[in-house]
Amino acid sequence: MKIKDLFIKDKPLFSLEIFPPKKTSPIETIYSTLDELVKVRPAFISVTYGAGGNGTDNRTAEIASIVKNKYGVESVAHLSCLYNSCSDVDETLRRLRDCGVDNILALRGDVVPDVPILNDFRYASDLVRYIAKSDIGDFDLCGACYPEGHVEAENLEKDVENLKIKVDAGATHLISQLFFDNDYYYDFLDMAAKKGVNVPIEAGIMPVINKKQIERMVTLCGASLPPKFAKMMQKYGDNPEAIVESGIAYAVDQIVDLLSYNVDGIHLYAMNNPYVVNKIYSAIEKLL
C-alpha cells in the first residue's frame, strides 16, 4: 500500500522511524526492537539510510522488507542521492520492488567530509523526479521538509519554494525534520500553504534522551532550543534517568499541542528505543 493513501482527513497518522543495526551486528538484532514497536500499531515504519555509501552496501531495503513482510506494517525505505549514481539508484529500486516495498523517502543526504560527491543528483528533488519517471517500479515518494529552514538555505521562504519544486517533481507527502518549538512548525505550515505545498505533512518529533544526542542534532539540523527546553536540559542533562523521563514528557507536550492543531500526522523518531516509544504512545493513544 502507498503511504499517500493512508492519510484521512481529520485523523492524524502515527508513524515511526528506525535505523538499521551496525554492520557488525546480525540483521536479526532488529527483531527484538520491532517485536515491541509494532505493538503501538504505527501506520508505517521508515528505515534510515546509511551515510556516505550507496544502496548496495546498506541494510535499509532488507529491513524495510522485514517490516512489511514479517510484521505486516507498511514500510518506507530512506534513499539518499549525493553519493549515489543513477545506476546505484536503479539497483536499489529493483531491490525494493522485488521485496515488495512500495514507499521511498527521497533525500539529498548529509555531506560527509572527505568523501567525493557524485554529480548525478544535486538535490532531493532531482532524485524524486528521477524515481517518478523510472519504469523500474511504481513507488510512492515522500520528501523531507524543514520547519526552520534547511541549514544551507538562504532563508525559510526560499527553502519552502524549493520544497514546492520537490512536490511538483512527485513527492506526495512530507515528513518534517525535528523541532522543539511548535510555533515554528505552525508558521512553516502557513508559509507552505501560501506557496502551494498542498500535500500531507507529518510533524517529526524526536524525544531527547541524552545531552550528547541533542548537541549533535542541533548541530546537524539547526533546530532552535526554546527557553523551556534549555532549562530542562540544564537541570536534568547530567542525570541519565531524569533526562529520559523529562525528554519523554517534553515530547508528549509537543505532540498533544500538535494534535490539537489538527496536524496531518506525527512521525516519531524512535531511535530503536521501545521504552520511549511505548511511554509516549500510551500518553497520546486516546488522542489519535
ABEGO torsion letter per residue (X at the ends): XBAAAABBBGBBBBBBBBBBBBAABBAAAAAAAAAAAAAAGBABBBBBBBBGBBAAABAAAAAAAAAAAAAGBBBBBBBBAAABBAAAAAAAAAAAAAAGBABBBBBAEBBBBGBBBBAABABAAAAAAAAAABAABBBBBBBBBBAAEBAABABAAAAAAAAAAAAAAGBABBBBBBBABAAAAAAAAAAAAAAGBABBBBBBBBBBABAAAAAAAAAAAGBBBBAAAAAAAAAAAABAAAAAAAAAAAAAAAAAAAAAAGBAEBBBBAGGBAAAAAAAAAAAAAAX
